[in-house]
Amino acid sequence: MKEPQQIAPVVGFINARLAGWSVPYYGPPVGQVYLFLYKNGEFIGDFYVGPWFFGRDYGDFFSQRATKEEIARLEHMLGVPLAEIVNANRVRPK
């Protein structure tokens, strides 16, 4: 994805989730779909999706819960079958 009109809604979606991140007690979350974000050719961060969470790595491994609806909304923006991918081998910590 390189066109600004495609990227802007995804960046808006990610930036709407600036609060609510925590480091999971059970260890780093492992996402199934990763977005690597660049600005002017320089890596500025990542955002990833698991079956029930979003994750980011920034000095540590952070995650926050994600609803099925949120994942479906991102899926629509990306044009990638996120729900199908992330639920293929779904494992949820206790």
PyMOL commands that set and color helices and strands:
alter all, ss='L'
color gray80, all
select helices_A, chain A and resi 4-15+68-78+82-86
alter helices_A, ss='H'
color red, helices_A
select strands_A, chain A and resi 33-39+42-49+53-57+61-65
alter strands_A, ss='S'
color yellow, strands_A
deselect
rebuild
show_as cartoon
